[in-house]
Amino acid sequence: MRSIFWQCLIFSLCSVTAGCDFLRPNSEDLLKLGWAKQPKCPKEPTPLYCYETLGRTVCHSAPLDNQNRLSGYYGPKP
């Protein structure tokens, strides 16, 4: 008798919480309602230049002279 009560209780709680997903606002709703504000001036990410070294990859904010070790970059072409 007790186990049936707990099974019904767990089932009803799972049913109720599964049905509450539509109440969760998305990011567009939050912006429309004024809960979350976008930054006024988004910052540009800083350039990043990564070079292969003997043991690992090392990244710098400015390009180095040795371009033959360049493994990847984000920003203006060096």
C-alpha positions in Angstrom: 0.0 0.0 0.0 2.8 2.4 0.9 4.8 1.6 -2.2 1.8 2.4 -4.4 1.5 5.8 -2.7 5.2 6.6 -3.3 5.0 5.4 -6.9 2.0 7.6 -7.6 3.7 10.5 -5.9 6.9 10.2 -7.9 5.0 9.7 -11.1 2.9 12.8 -10.5 5.9 14.9 -9.6 7.8 13.8 -12.7 4.7 14.6 -14.9 4.3 18.1 -13.4 8.0 19.0 -13.7 8.2 17.7 -17.3 5.3 19.9 -18.2 6.9 23.1 -16.9 9.4 23.4 -19.6 7.3 25.8 -21.6 7.6 28.3 -18.7 11.4 28.7 -19.1 12.1 31.9 -21.0 14.7 32.0 -23.8 17.3 34.7 -24.3 15.2 36.7 -26.7 12.3 36.9 -24.2 14.7 38.0 -21.5 16.0 40.8 -23.7 12.5 41.9 -24.7 11.4 42.1 -21.0 14.5 44.0 -20.0 15.8 41.3 -17.6 19.1 41.0 -19.5 20.7 43.8 -21.3 23.2 43.5 -24.2 26.5 45.2 -23.9 26.5 48.7 -25.4 29.7 48.3 -27.3 30.9 44.8 -27.9 34.6 44.5 -27.7 36.6 43.1 -30.6 38.6 40.1 -29.5 42.3 40.6 -29.3 44.4 39.1 -32.1 46.1 35.8 -31.3 49.0 34.2 -33.1 50.0 30.7 -32.2 53.4 29.1 -33.0 54.7 25.6 -32.7 57.7 25.2 -30.4 59.7 22.1 -29.5 57.3 20.8 -26.9 54.0 22.7 -27.2 52.1 25.5 -29.0 52.7 29.0 -27.7 50.3 31.9 -28.4 51.1 35.6 -28.5 49.0 38.8 -29.0 51.4 40.1 -31.8 52.9 38.2 -34.7 56.6 37.1 -34.4 59.2 37.4 -37.2 59.5 33.6 -37.7 56.4 32.9 -39.7 57.4 29.3 -40.7 56.4 28.1 -37.2 52.9 29.8 -37.3 50.3 27.1 -36.6 47.2 29.4 -36.6 46.0 32.9 -36.0 42.9 35.0 -35.3 43.0 38.6 -36.4 44.8 40.4 -39.2 47.1 38.3 -41.4 50.7 38.6 -40.2 
